[in-house]
Amino acid sequence: MKNKLLVLVITVTIIAGGGLLDLLNKEKNVRVSFLDVGQGDAILLRQGNFDLLVDGGPDLSVLQRLGETRPAWDRTIDVIILTHPDQDHLNGLLYVVNRYNIGAVIFPKLVDKTKNYDAFLRVLKNKKIPVVFAAAGQIIAREQIKLTILAPDEKLLTWGKGNMNSAAIVVKAELPGYSLLLTGDIEAPTENYLVNKIGKTLAADILKVGHHGSKTSTSVSLLDAVKPKMAIISVAAKNMFGHPHPLTLKRLQGIGVERTDQMGTITLESSVKTGEIKLRCDKKCAL
């Protein structure tokens, strides 16, 4: 209950805090950019002067990508979601929280004793950035952006003690013209658990493929529940893990796939007025 109240407070503060500039920007399109940060995840949702960043990639390259997708004068990121504290999702956020004004940070209540995670928590405390522990059912809403946290729940947090990927945050975003499912690094056991528990809720037009296309993620059961028209893979070219795995790509056959290693930063822009969606890539898009 406390977490839900905290998210509600964050939402109200964000909505009330924008003032006149928000009113001027209210009708602007919604952009979602899957930032090309190499072998990691960093996803920016933006409307007007509101920014929500999901993960920060493995290094400071996220700063360059944010500079390419946001105006230089805007030094505020309203909400950061850290899906789980693996280095390829966390490390870039160390640079972000030191360079930008942050409204709030949401992450799962997991124990990780790495030096970078300790440093991240220390910066949040020193800068008095509000922190919310993620829990299924929380909602973050602003203008035409609505995100619902679907995982983790208490059971998945227990699983996360043995494998943090099991308790990564899963978010469903409802945006003008389409829905988007962000799956962090969850693997087949968590996917199957969610399919059995909330199967229909997982349905989305676009899927951010879990764990950079690892063969242990993006199971047939998940794809049957989500039924995506497009899949996006955030991955580095010629990475040491062999991502995306050929078996995962085989399971994605028949679904349009865009990859940051081949297309660079991938951006979806949807019209608030018509719901029309435009796809742009730094390099040529596949679709």
RAQUIRA-V824684 format. One record per residue. N is the residue number from 1. RES is the residue in one letter. PHI is phi in degrees with one decimal (NA if undefined). OMEGA is omega in whole degrees, 0 to 359 (999 if undefined). D_FIRST is the distance of its C-alpha to the first C-alpha in Angstrom with 2 decimals. Layout:
# RAQUIRA-V824684
n:N res:RES phi:PHI omega:OMEGA d_first:D_FIRST
n:N res:RES phi:PHI omega:OMEGA d_first:D_FIRST
This chain:
# RAQUIRA-V824684
n:1 res:M phi:NA omega:181 d_first:0.00
n:2 res:K phi:-61.6 omega:180 d_first:3.80
n:3 res:N phi:-60.6 omega:180 d_first:5.48
n:4 res:K phi:-61.7 omega:178 d_first:5.20
n:5 res:L phi:-64.8 omega:180 d_first:6.32
n:6 res:L phi:-63.7 omega:178 d_first:8.71
n:7 res:V phi:-64.8 omega:177 d_first:10.08
n:8 res:L phi:-61.3 omega:178 d_first:10.66
n:9 res:V phi:-61.4 omega:178 d_first:12.45
n:10 res:I phi:-59.0 omega:182 d_first:14.40
n:11 res:T phi:-61.2 omega:181 d_first:15.43
n:12 res:V phi:-63.7 omega:179 d_first:16.64
n:13 res:T phi:-60.9 omega:180 d_first:18.40
n:14 res:I phi:-63.1 omega:182 d_first:20.13
n:15 res:I phi:-65.7 omega:184 d_first:21.26
n:16 res:A phi:-81.0 omega:191 d_first:22.54
n:17 res:G phi:-83.6 omega:187 d_first:24.07
n:18 res:G phi:-76.3 omega:177 d_first:26.67
n:19 res:G phi:67.7 omega:186 d_first:29.04
n:20 res:L phi:-60.2 omega:182 d_first:32.46
n:21 res:L phi:-61.1 omega:177 d_first:32.57
n:22 res:D phi:-62.4 omega:180 d_first:29.63
n:23 res:L phi:-61.6 omega:180 d_first:31.57
n:24 res:L phi:-69.2 omega:184 d_first:34.62
n:25 res:N phi:-95.7 omega:192 d_first:32.85
n:26 res:K phi:-57.5 omega:185 d_first:30.83
n:27 res:E phi:-89.0 omega:182 d_first:33.26
n:28 res:K phi:-70.6 omega:182 d_first:33.66
n:29 res:N phi:-65.0 omega:178 d_first:33.23
n:30 res:V phi:-99.1 omega:179 d_first:30.30
n:31 res:R phi:-117.6 omega:173 d_first:31.35
n:32 res:V phi:-121.1 omega:183 d_first:29.85
n:33 res:S phi:-117.0 omega:174 d_first:31.87
n:34 res:F phi:-90.4 omega:192 d_first:31.89
n:35 res:L phi:-73.8 omega:178 d_first:33.45
n:36 res:D phi:-80.4 omega:182 d_first:36.37
n:37 res:V phi:-116.5 omega:180 d_first:35.32
n:38 res:G phi:80.3 omega:184 d_first:37.22
n:39 res:Q phi:-85.4 omega:181 d_first:35.61
n:40 res:G phi:179.1 omega:178 d_first:31.95
n:41 res:D phi:-116.9 omega:168 d_first:29.34
n:42 res:A phi:-159.2 omega:186 d_first:28.76
n:43 res:I phi:-127.3 omega:182 d_first:27.76
n:44 res:L phi:-109.9 omega:172 d_first:27.76
n:45 res:L phi:-106.7 omega:186 d_first:26.47
n:46 res:R phi:-142.1 omega:168 d_first:28.12
n:47 res:Q phi:-140.7 omega:184 d_first:28.79
n:48 res:G phi:58.1 omega:178 d_first:30.78
n:49 res:N phi:-107.1 omega:177 d_first:29.70
n:50 res:F phi:-98.4 omega:180 d_first:26.12
n:51 res:D phi:-129.2 omega:173 d_first:25.69
n:52 res:L phi:-129.9 omega:184 d_first:23.08
n:53 res:L phi:-112.2 omega:177 d_first:24.34
n:54 res:V phi:-102.5 omega:180 d_first:23.27
n:55 res:D phi:67.8 omega:187 d_first:24.87
n:56 res:G phi:-132.0 omega:180 d_first:28.03
n:57 res:G phi:73.6 omega:189 d_first:30.69
n:58 res:P phi:-89.2 omega:188 d_first:32.81
n:59 res:D phi:-159.9 omega:185 d_first:34.64
n:60 res:L phi:-75.3 omega:178 d_first:35.50
n:61 res:S phi:-59.4 omega:178 d_first:36.73
n:62 res:V phi:-60.9 omega:180 d_first:33.43
n:63 res:L phi:-65.0 omega:177 d_first:34.72
n:64 res:Q phi:-63.4 omega:181 d_first:37.83
n:65 res:R phi:-66.7 omega:176 d_first:35.99
n:66 res:L phi:-64.2 omega:177 d_first:33.67
n:67 res:G phi:-64.6 omega:180 d_first:36.90
n:68 res:E phi:-83.1 omega:187 d_first:38.36
n:69 res:T phi:-114.6 omega:181 d_first:35.53
n:70 res:R phi:-134.7 omega:177 d_first:34.47
n:71 res:P phi:-68.7 omega:184 d_first:36.68
n:72 res:A phi:-63.3 omega:184 d_first:37.77
n:73 res:W phi:-76.5 omega:184 d_first:36.90
n:74 res:D phi:-87.4 omega:184 d_first:33.17
n:75 res:R phi:-103.8 omega:181 d_first:31.74
n:76 res:T phi:-121.2 omega:167 d_first:28.03
n:77 res:I phi:-115.9 omega:191 d_first:25.58
n:78 res:D phi:-70.4 omega:182 d_first:22.43
n:79 res:V phi:-139.0 omega:169 d_first:20.02
n:80 res:I phi:-115.6 omega:171 d_first:20.78
n:81 res:I phi:-112.8 omega:172 d_first:19.21
n:82 res:L phi:-99.3 omega:186 d_first:20.57
n:83 res:T phi:-65.0 omega:176 d_first:20.37
n:84 res:H phi:-171.1 omega:191 d_first:21.45
n:85 res:P phi:-87.1 omega:170 d_first:23.68
n:86 res:D phi:-68.0 omega:189 d_first:27.02
n:87 res:Q phi:-62.2 omega:182 d_first:29.78
n:88 res:D phi:-78.0 omega:174 d_first:30.65
n:89 res:H phi:-116.9 omega:187 d_first:27.25
n:90 res:L phi:-91.5 omega:196 d_first:26.61
n:91 res:N phi:-55.1 omega:180 d_first:30.01
n:92 res:G phi:-62.9 omega:181 d_first:30.58
n:93 res:L phi:-68.9 omega:175 d_first:27.35
n:94 res:L phi:-59.3 omega:178 d_first:28.95
n:95 res:Y phi:-75.1 omega:182 d_first:31.57
n:96 res:V phi:-64.3 omega:184 d_first:29.27
n:97 res:V phi:-69.5 omega:177 d_first:27.09
n:98 res:N phi:-88.2 omega:183 d_first:30.40
n:99 res:R phi:-103.2 omega:187 d_first:32.09
n:100 res:Y phi:-120.4 omega:169 d_first:29.55
n:101 res:N phi:-81.9 omega:186 d_first:27.21
n:102 res:I phi:-112.6 omega:180 d_first:23.67
n:103 res:G phi:-76.5 omega:180 d_first:20.85
n:104 res:A phi:-167.0 omega:178 d_first:17.94
n:105 res:V phi:-127.7 omega:179 d_first:17.68
n:106 res:I phi:-119.3 omega:176 d_first:15.24
n:107 res:F phi:-155.5 omega:180 d_first:16.08
n:108 res:P phi:-73.4 omega:181 d_first:15.14
n:109 res:K phi:-82.3 omega:181 d_first:14.80
n:110 res:L phi:-122.2 omega:177 d_first:18.43
n:111 res:V phi:-97.4 omega:176 d_first:21.27
n:112 res:D phi:-142.8 omega:187 d_first:24.42
n:113 res:K phi:-96.1 omega:179 d_first:27.23
n:114 res:T phi:-73.0 omega:182 d_first:29.30
n:115 res:K phi:-61.6 omega:183 d_first:30.88
n:116 res:N phi:-69.7 omega:178 d_first:29.57
n:117 res:Y phi:-68.7 omega:176 d_first:25.90
n:118 res:D phi:-60.2 omega:180 d_first:26.40
n:119 res:A phi:-64.6 omega:179 d_first:28.17
n:120 res:F phi:-62.4 omega:180 d_first:25.42
n:121 res:L phi:-63.1 omega:180 d_first:22.77
n:122 res:R phi:-66.0 omega:178 d_first:25.41
n:123 res:V phi:-64.0 omega:179 d_first:26.08
n:124 res:L phi:-58.7 omega:180 d_first:22.46
n:125 res:K phi:-68.2 omega:183 d_first:22.45
n:126 res:N phi:-65.1 omega:181 d_first:25.94
n:127 res:K phi:-90.3 omega:178 d_first:25.36
n:128 res:K phi:55.5 omega:177 d_first:22.06
n:129 res:I phi:-82.7 omega:180 d_first:20.43
n:130 res:P phi:-59.3 omega:181 d_first:16.65
n:131 res:V phi:-120.9 omega:176 d_first:14.89
n:132 res:V phi:-128.5 omega:174 d_first:11.68
n:133 res:F phi:-82.6 omega:185 d_first:11.21
n:134 res:A phi:-69.4 omega:175 d_first:11.46
n:135 res:A phi:-151.5 omega:180 d_first:9.67
n:136 res:A phi:-54.3 omega:179 d_first:11.24
n:137 res:G phi:104.6 omega:178 d_first:10.44
n:138 res:Q phi:-68.2 omega:182 d_first:9.84
n:139 res:I phi:-127.3 omega:174 d_first:12.77
n:140 res:I phi:-119.7 omega:185 d_first:15.19
n:141 res:A phi:-130.8 omega:176 d_first:17.90
n:142 res:R phi:-157.2 omega:180 d_first:21.09
n:143 res:E phi:52.0 omega:182 d_first:24.29
n:144 res:Q phi:-99.4 omega:175 d_first:25.33
n:145 res:I phi:-111.4 omega:176 d_first:23.03
n:146 res:K phi:-132.8 omega:178 d_first:19.87
n:147 res:L phi:-118.2 omega:175 d_first:18.09
n:148 res:T phi:-116.8 omega:177 d_first:15.63
n:149 res:I phi:-81.3 omega:182 d_first:14.40
n:150 res:L phi:-97.1 omega:180 d_first:15.61
n:151 res:A phi:-156.3 omega:12 d_first:15.52
n:152 res:P phi:-91.0 omega:166 d_first:14.88
n:153 res:D phi:-108.1 omega:185 d_first:12.91
n:154 res:E phi:-61.9 omega:180 d_first:13.10
n:155 res:K phi:-64.8 omega:180 d_first:16.73
n:156 res:L phi:-66.8 omega:176 d_first:17.80
n:157 res:L phi:-63.1 omega:175 d_first:16.52
n:158 res:T phi:-66.1 omega:176 d_first:18.77
n:159 res:W phi:-60.4 omega:183 d_first:21.55
n:160 res:G phi:-64.8 omega:177 d_first:21.08
n:161 res:K phi:-67.2 omega:178 d_first:22.38
n:162 res:G phi:-98.1 omega:181 d_first:25.72
n:163 res:N phi:-152.0 omega:185 d_first:25.69
n:164 res:M phi:-60.1 omega:178 d_first:23.35
n:165 res:N phi:-58.3 omega:182 d_first:24.39
n:166 res:S phi:-64.3 omega:184 d_first:22.63
n:167 res:A phi:-111.5 omega:178 d_first:19.17
n:168 res:A phi:-65.8 omega:179 d_first:20.04
n:169 res:I phi:-68.7 omega:171 d_first:17.89
n:170 res:V phi:-113.2 omega:185 d_first:19.16
n:171 res:V phi:-126.4 omega:170 d_first:18.93
n:172 res:K phi:-108.0 omega:180 d_first:20.50
n:173 res:A phi:-106.1 omega:175 d_first:21.97
n:174 res:E phi:-109.2 omega:189 d_first:23.43
n:175 res:L phi:-129.9 omega:180 d_first:26.32
n:176 res:P phi:-56.4 omega:174 d_first:29.48
n:177 res:G phi:91.5 omega:182 d_first:31.70
n:178 res:Y phi:-166.0 omega:175 d_first:29.78
n:179 res:S phi:-121.3 omega:188 d_first:26.67
n:180 res:L phi:-139.4 omega:177 d_first:26.10
n:181 res:L phi:-111.7 omega:179 d_first:24.42
n:182 res:L phi:-107.0 omega:192 d_first:23.88
n:183 res:T phi:-114.1 omega:178 d_first:23.83
n:184 res:G phi:54.5 omega:178 d_first:24.13
n:185 res:D phi:-116.6 omega:181 d_first:26.18
n:186 res:I phi:-63.0 omega:181 d_first:24.83
n:187 res:E phi:-116.9 omega:190 d_first:27.69
n:188 res:A phi:-52.3 omega:179 d_first:28.92
n:189 res:P phi:-58.7 omega:178 d_first:26.90
n:190 res:T phi:-69.0 omega:178 d_first:23.55
n:191 res:E phi:-57.0 omega:182 d_first:25.19
n:192 res:N phi:-64.9 omega:177 d_first:26.36
n:193 res:Y phi:-60.3 omega:181 d_first:23.06
n:194 res:L phi:-69.5 omega:178 d_first:21.43
n:195 res:V phi:-59.5 omega:181 d_first:24.56
n:196 res:N phi:-69.5 omega:185 d_first:24.34
n:197 res:K phi:-89.0 omega:187 d_first:20.66
n:198 res:I phi:-137.1 omega:189 d_first:20.40
n:199 res:G phi:-41.0 omega:185 d_first:24.05
n:200 res:K phi:-65.8 omega:181 d_first:24.66
n:201 res:T phi:-66.5 omega:182 d_first:21.64
n:202 res:L phi:-74.7 omega:184 d_first:23.34
n:203 res:A phi:-56.5 omega:182 d_first:26.41
n:204 res:A phi:-156.2 omega:179 d_first:27.33
n:205 res:D phi:-70.1 omega:184 d_first:30.59
n:206 res:I phi:-129.6 omega:180 d_first:30.43
n:207 res:L phi:-115.9 omega:167 d_first:29.24
n:208 res:K phi:-84.8 omega:188 d_first:28.90
n:209 res:V phi:-61.6 omega:184 d_first:30.50
n:210 res:G phi:-71.3 omega:170 d_first:28.61
n:211 res:H phi:55.0 omega:172 d_first:30.00
n:212 res:H phi:60.8 omega:179 d_first:32.87
n:213 res:G phi:87.9 omega:177 d_first:34.63
n:214 res:S phi:-57.4 omega:179 d_first:34.71
n:215 res:K phi:-69.4 omega:181 d_first:36.20
n:216 res:T phi:-84.8 omega:181 d_first:33.18
n:217 res:S phi:-123.4 omega:178 d_first:30.96
n:218 res:T phi:57.2 omega:180 d_first:31.35
n:219 res:S phi:-71.0 omega:178 d_first:32.28
n:220 res:V phi:-59.5 omega:181 d_first:34.11
n:221 res:S phi:-63.6 omega:178 d_first:31.22
n:222 res:L phi:-66.2 omega:180 d_first:28.90
n:223 res:L phi:-61.7 omega:178 d_first:31.67
n:224 res:D phi:-65.2 omega:180 d_first:32.31
n:225 res:A phi:-79.3 omega:184 d_first:28.71
n:226 res:V phi:-75.9 omega:183 d_first:28.45
n:227 res:K phi:52.7 omega:184 d_first:32.08
n:228 res:P phi:-74.7 omega:173 d_first:32.29
n:229 res:K phi:-89.5 omega:181 d_first:35.33
n:230 res:M phi:-141.7 omega:175 d_first:35.07
n:231 res:A phi:-127.1 omega:180 d_first:33.87
n:232 res:I phi:-121.3 omega:181 d_first:33.62
n:233 res:I phi:-114.4 omega:176 d_first:34.21
n:234 res:S phi:-97.9 omega:191 d_first:33.60
n:235 res:V phi:-160.2 omega:178 d_first:36.25
n:236 res:A phi:-93.1 omega:176 d_first:39.16
n:237 res:A phi:-65.2 omega:175 d_first:42.76
n:238 res:K phi:51.8 omega:181 d_first:44.53
n:239 res:N phi:-73.5 omega:186 d_first:41.54
n:240 res:M phi:-69.4 omega:183 d_first:42.14
n:241 res:F phi:-91.4 omega:183 d_first:39.71
n:242 res:G phi:73.5 omega:177 d_first:41.63
n:243 res:H phi:-82.0 omega:352 d_first:38.68
n:244 res:P phi:-75.1 omega:183 d_first:38.52
n:245 res:H phi:-72.7 omega:180 d_first:39.91
n:246 res:P phi:-54.6 omega:179 d_first:42.64
n:247 res:L phi:-65.9 omega:177 d_first:40.85
n:248 res:T phi:-66.6 omega:178 d_first:37.77
n:249 res:L phi:-62.3 omega:177 d_first:40.10
n:250 res:K phi:-64.8 omega:179 d_first:41.85
n:251 res:R phi:-65.6 omega:181 d_first:38.67
n:252 res:L phi:-88.5 omega:179 d_first:38.10
n:253 res:Q phi:-58.2 omega:183 d_first:41.59
n:254 res:G phi:92.4 omega:177 d_first:41.68
n:255 res:I phi:-112.8 omega:178 d_first:38.68
n:256 res:G phi:-63.5 omega:184 d_first:39.45
n:257 res:V phi:-118.7 omega:172 d_first:38.56
n:258 res:E phi:-118.1 omega:184 d_first:38.36
n:259 res:R phi:-131.0 omega:181 d_first:38.30
n:260 res:T phi:-68.1 omega:179 d_first:37.91
n:261 res:D phi:-69.2 omega:182 d_first:40.71
n:262 res:Q phi:-105.1 omega:185 d_first:43.06
n:263 res:M phi:-109.3 omega:187 d_first:41.82
n:264 res:G phi:71.3 omega:178 d_first:40.26
n:265 res:T phi:-62.4 omega:183 d_first:37.29
n:266 res:I phi:-112.7 omega:184 d_first:36.35
n:267 res:T phi:-123.7 omega:172 d_first:35.11
n:268 res:L phi:-109.5 omega:178 d_first:34.03
n:269 res:E phi:-119.0 omega:182 d_first:34.47
n:270 res:S phi:-119.7 omega:183 d_first:33.61
n:271 res:S phi:-79.5 omega:176 d_first:34.88
n:272 res:V phi:-64.2 omega:186 d_first:32.56
n:273 res:K phi:-81.3 omega:187 d_first:35.42
n:274 res:T phi:-115.1 omega:185 d_first:36.76
n:275 res:G phi:78.7 omega:179 d_first:34.30
n:276 res:E phi:-63.8 omega:184 d_first:37.24
n:277 res:I phi:-114.4 omega:176 d_first:36.33
n:278 res:K phi:-114.9 omega:179 d_first:38.56
n:279 res:L phi:-107.7 omega:178 d_first:38.58
n:280 res:R phi:-131.5 omega:178 d_first:40.02
n:281 res:C phi:-134.4 omega:175 d_first:40.73
n:282 res:D phi:-58.7 omega:174 d_first:42.41
n:283 res:K phi:-107.8 omega:183 d_first:44.94
n:284 res:K phi:-66.2 omega:177 d_first:45.98
n:285 res:C phi:-70.3 omega:178 d_first:43.19
n:286 res:A phi:-75.0 omega:184 d_first:43.84
n:287 res:L phi:-95.5 omega:999 d_first:43.06
